[in-house]
């Protein structure tokens, strides 16, 4: 597995990595993870920063972030006991979805980030990009489902992105809230 980098060293590697040069445009900054950086109960992973996140240099700080905090509360999680980050640390042009190569490169950095914050046992993939990065294809995890990871001590849960719930009205909100409540019951039982 090699030596574990500090979180700042992980971000320094990302800053120095030429594979991200295409996203480093004027006004686009590296958005680091936030929250509990030493012993989080959960690592919550989104897609990539949006405009608000790029401006404030922190993930999930806009409307989706407000929705996410409410969902986290349903599961018994908070900003103080979770580490929140993105697969891709730079905002893609036009707020597009990260492409396959960006997800692959982001997954490598995400693993180092996970190690640096103490290998939280619960990893929550929020949205399709995070699902592709964290849940192997053979798992075929749909939102609301979970699976153990190969390390034998960690689990990944897959959820819809909060923006999906906001776009899908009451029905979407009810479904997403039910998934997070189910995860909360699982956390109380298993973790």
N, C-alpha and C positions, 0 to 999 in steps of 0.2 A: 504494500500500500504506500510505502514511502513516508517521508516526514510530513507532518501536518503543518500547513502554513497558518500564520495568523490571518485574521480577517482582513486587516489592512494590506498584508502581502498578497492575498487573493485579489483584492481590488487593484493593486499595483500591477499584478500580472495582466489583468484585463486591460488596464490602461496602456500597457506596453505591447499588447498582442495585436499584430498587424492584421489579423483576420477581422478586426472590428473597425479598421480604417474607413471602410465604405459608409459606416454609420456616423462617424465623427465629423459632423458638419458644423458650421458656425451656429452657436446657440444650443447645440446638443451636448449634454453632459452625461457622465457616468452616474447612474442612480444606484447608490448602495442600498443594501438591506437595512431594515430598522427593527427596533424592538429589543428583546432579550438576546444579547450576543454572547452569553456565557453558558447558559443552561436552559434553553427554551423547552417547554413541553411540546411545542409544535413548530414546524417550519412550514409557513404558508407561501406558496409559490404561484405567482401570476405570470402573465405573458411578457409584457415589456412596458416601459413607462409611456404614459400618455403625455399630453401637453402640460397638464397641471403637475404631474409627477416630475417632469423635466424641469419645470420652473422652480419647484420647491425642493428638488433633489432628494425626494423620498418616495417610495412606492405606496400605492393605494392611499393617496391623500386627497383625492377629488371625490366626486359623487359615488363612484364605485367603492372607494375606500370607506365612505360613511356606511354604505350598504354592507360591506364586508365586516366592519366592526359590529354591527347589529347581528349578523349571522354568527360571528365568532362568539358573541354573548350567548346565543342559543345553544352553543356547544360547550359552554363553560370555559371558553378561552378569552384572553385579553391581549392587548398590545404589550403588557408588562411580562406575560409569560410565553409569548410567541415571538418568533423571528419571521419577518415578512420581507419577501424579496421577489424578484422576477427572473425568468429564464434568461432573457436578454436584458442587459443593463443599459442599453442606449435606445432612445426612441427611434423606431424606423420611420423613414420618410412617409409623410401623409398618414401617419398612424396606422400603416398597413400591418397585417399579421406577419410575424417573423417567418422567414422562409426555412426550408428544411436544413440548409447548411448553418444558418444562424441558430436554430434550435439545437443542432448537434454540437456546435461550438459552445453554446450556452450551457448545455448539459454538463460538459466537462468542467466548466467554471462553477456550476451549481454544486457539483459533488465536492469540490474543494471548499466551497462556502459552508456546506452541510458539515463537513469535518471540522472546520474552524470554529463553528458555534457549538460543538460538542455532540454531534451526531444525534439530534433529536429523534425519538422513536416514532413520532407521527409526522408524516409529510403530507400536506394537503395541496393537491394539484387543483388550482382554480382556473378552469377554462381548458380549451382544447390544446393550446400550445403547451401548457404545463403538463397536461396528460400525455402528450406525445414525448415530452422530455423525460418524464418520470415513470411512466407505466409501460413496460415492454409490450409490444404489439400482441404477443401471444396471450397476454392477460385479458385483452379486449374489455377493459373496464369502461363502463358507462357511468355518467354522473350519478352519484349516490352510492357507488360501490367502492370496495376496498380490497386490498390484497397484501399479503406479507411480501417483504423484499428479500432478496437472496442473502442479506447479511444475517437473517434469522432472528433479528431483534426489532426490526423497524417495519412499519406499515405505510402504505400510500393510500390515501382516500382521494377520490376524484369527484369534483363538484363543478357545477356550472359556474361561469364567471358572473359576479354580481350584476354586470351590465346586461347579461342575458335576462336575468330576472326582471330588471327594470324595463327592458324592451317588451317583455311578455306579460305584462299586467298582473292582475290578481292571481291568475292560474300559475304563472311562472313563479311569482313570489311565494305562493303556498308550497309549490313543489320544492323550491330551493330551501325554504325554511324547514320543511319536513326532513330533507336530507341532512341538514346541519344538526337538527335535533336528534336524529338517529345516530349521527356521529358522536354527539355529546353523550348519549346513553352508552355507546361503545367505549368511549374514553373512560367513563366512570367504572365500567366493568373490567376493562382490559389493562388500561395504563395505571 
